[in-house]
Amino acid sequence: MAYKSILTIMTETKLAQPALAQTAVLAEAQDGHAEALCLGVDRSQTGYYYAGANALILQETLSRANADADEVLAFAKDYLKKTSARWSAESGVAQIADIGRHVAHRARFSDLVVLPQPYGEECGAEAEPIIEAAMFEGHAPVLVVPGKDNPVAAPQNIMIAWNESVEAMHAVRRALPLLIQAELARIVVIDPPRHGPDRSDPGGGLSQMLARHGVKCEIEVLSKTMTRVSDILNRHATDTESDMIVMGAYGHSRFREAILGGATRNMLEQSVVPVFLAH
């Protein structure tokens, strides 16, 4: 069991470099193929240009998007050819309102999509829709890499954020190739329900399933000592020197997540280690 097709989506070079590096390193470690889709984003949509803009201005935005795509493609090729991974890279142009369709099509045929953190002052408006398209429309797991060029080929200390949800179970199953190779998987449960089916052994069922795959597990039950679950998880990841966090994404409706933020957004904003997500 391994990831053979590992995809990254690039719309610029600075913020995307850590994700590109992680893609190449994983492809080498998994004996897989690294793919880079380099997109120039055409923002000539309603709300992105002033009223009365003529065809010349729209053509200029398209030309700029093509130039951006060529620049990102050249960067990706120059980086990947220095690695020992099998790789391919291609470019294209996508309108920002339609970028999800292009991402979903490629993600659908990938075992794993590696992307940079979607939030921050320098992030483009397309960063969050790219992650959501890969997960919701492409049905692929996503590894979100923080903004530092420190790729990990085989994380040895992995933290699993376990809340018995369907999303968390999907994330664990999709992360099995990495969990099997790890020295330790920490199943972290925060304030388990007092009347649930696993009340006497929170995380026990998951631990048993993983152990049968050869995964070495520990169960850690934490109290909700902070307002946000994501803060507890991030602090615990730092305290235990975890290499990666595995968690389910967007447990509530997308509308509610957009309004309230949610644990997924908070994790992606604050995490200093890669976050493996699936829905």
ZIMO-V642266 format. One record per residue. N is the residue number from 1. SS is DSSP state (@ for helix, = for strand, . for the rest). PHI is phi as a letter, one per 40 degrees, with the letter a starting at -180 (* if undefined). NEAR is the number of other ideal C-beta (glycine too) atoms within 12 Angstrom. Layout:
# ZIMO-V642266
{{N SS PHI NEAR} {N SS PHI NEAR}}
This chain:
# ZIMO-V642266
{{1 . * 19} {2 . a 21} {3 . c 38} {4 . c 22} {5 = b 31} {6 = b 47} {7 = b 48} {8 = b 52} {9 = b 51} {10 = b 48} {11 . b 46} {12 . a 29} {13 . b 27} {14 . c 20} {15 . c 32} {16 . c 40} {17 @ c 29} {18 @ d 32} {19 @ c 47} {20 @ c 45} {21 @ c 36} {22 @ c 48} {23 @ c 49} {24 @ c 39} {25 @ c 34} {26 @ c 45} {27 @ c 36} {28 @ c 26} {29 @ c 27} {30 . c 29} {31 . f 19} {32 . b 29} {33 = b 28} {34 = c 43} {35 = b 36} {36 = b 46} {37 = b 45} {38 = b 40} {39 = b 42} {40 = c 33} {41 = c 38} {42 = c 31} {43 . c 29} {44 . c 29} {45 . b 21} {46 = d 13} {47 . g 12} {48 . b 21} {49 = a 22} {50 . c 11} {51 . c 9} {52 . g 9} {53 . c 18} {54 . c 13} {55 @ c 12} {56 @ c 13} {57 @ c 18} {58 @ c 22} {59 @ c 16} {60 @ c 18} {61 @ c 26} {62 @ c 24} {63 @ c 18} {64 @ c 20} {65 @ c 33} {66 @ c 23} {67 @ c 20} {68 @ c 31} {69 @ c 33} {70 @ c 23} {71 @ c 24} {72 @ c 37} {73 @ c 31} {74 @ c 20} {75 @ c 27} {76 @ c 39} {77 @ c 25} {78 @ c 19} {79 @ c 32} {80 @ c 33} {81 . c 18} {82 . c 14} {83 . c 26} {84 . b 15} {85 . c 33} {86 = c 22} {87 = a 31} {88 = a 26} {89 = a 34} {90 = a 23} {91 = b 29} {92 = a 30} {93 = b 30} {94 = b 35} {95 = c 26} {96 @ c 32} {97 @ c 20} {98 @ b 23} {99 @ c 37} {100 @ d 27} {101 @ c 22} {102 @ c 35} {103 @ c 41} {104 @ c 29} {105 @ c 23} {106 @ c 33} {107 @ c 37} {108 . d 21} {109 . b 21} {110 . b 37} {111 . c 35} {112 = a 44} {113 = b 47} {114 = b 48} {115 = b 50} {116 = c 42} {117 . d 36} {118 . c 38} {119 . b 26} {120 . i 17} {121 . c 10} {122 . c 17} {123 . c 25} {124 . c 29} {125 . c 19} {126 @ c 37} {127 @ c 36} {128 @ c 34} {129 @ d 33} {130 @ c 46} {131 @ c 44} {132 @ c 34} {133 @ c 37} {134 @ c 44} {135 @ c 40} {136 @ c 27} {137 @ c 24} {138 . c 33} {139 . f 23} {140 . b 41} {141 . c 40} {142 = b 51} {143 = b 50} {144 = c 47} {145 = b 43} {146 . c 34} {147 . c 30} {148 . a 19} {149 . c 20} {150 . b 19} {151 . c 34} {152 . b 30} {153 . c 29} {154 . a 24} {155 . d 38} {156 . c 22} {157 = b 29} {158 = b 44} {159 = b 47} {160 = b 49} {161 = c 47} {162 . b 41} {163 . b 32} {164 . g 28} {165 . c 25} {166 @ c 16} {167 @ c 30} {168 @ c 35} {169 @ c 26} {170 @ c 26} {171 @ c 41} {172 @ c 41} {173 @ c 26} {174 @ c 33} {175 . c 41} {176 @ d 32} {177 @ d 32} {178 @ c 42} {179 @ c 38} {180 @ c 27} {181 @ c 29} {182 . c 32} {183 . c 21} {184 = a 26} {185 = b 42} {186 = c 39} {187 = c 41} {188 = b 39} {189 = b 36} {190 = b 32} {191 . f 20} {192 . c 28} {193 . c 16} {194 . c 10} {195 . b 8} {196 . c 18} {197 . c 13} {198 . b 23} {199 . c 17} {200 . c 14} {201 . a 18} {202 . c 26} {203 . g 34} {204 @ c 24} {205 @ c 25} {206 @ c 38} {207 @ c 29} {208 @ c 16} {209 @ c 22} {210 @ c 33} {211 @ c 20} {212 . c 13} {213 . c 23} {214 . g 17} {215 . c 31} {216 . c 21} {217 = b 31} {218 = b 27} {219 = b 27} {220 = b 28} {221 = b 24} {222 = b 29} {223 . c 14} {224 . c 20} {225 . c 13} {226 . b 19} {227 . c 11} {228 . b 22} {229 @ d 33} {230 @ c 28} {231 @ c 22} {232 @ c 31} {233 @ c 40} {234 @ c 30} {235 @ c 24} {236 @ c 32} {237 @ c 35} {238 @ c 19} {239 @ c 16} {240 . c 25} {241 . f 18} {242 . c 36} {243 . c 36} {244 = a 41} {245 = b 49} {246 = b 49} {247 = a 49} {248 = c 36} {249 . b 39} {250 . f 34} {251 . c 29} {252 . c 20} {253 . c 11} {254 @ c 20} {255 @ c 10} {256 @ c 15} {257 @ c 24} {258 @ c 16} {259 @ c 11} {260 @ c 17} {261 . g 21} {262 @ g 26} {263 @ c 38} {264 @ c 43} {265 @ c 32} {266 @ c 26} {267 @ c 42} {268 @ c 42} {269 @ c 27} {270 @ b 29} {271 . c 39} {272 . b 26} {273 . b 37} {274 = d 44} {275 = b 47} {276 = c 50} {277 = b 44} {278 = a 40} {279 . b 32}}
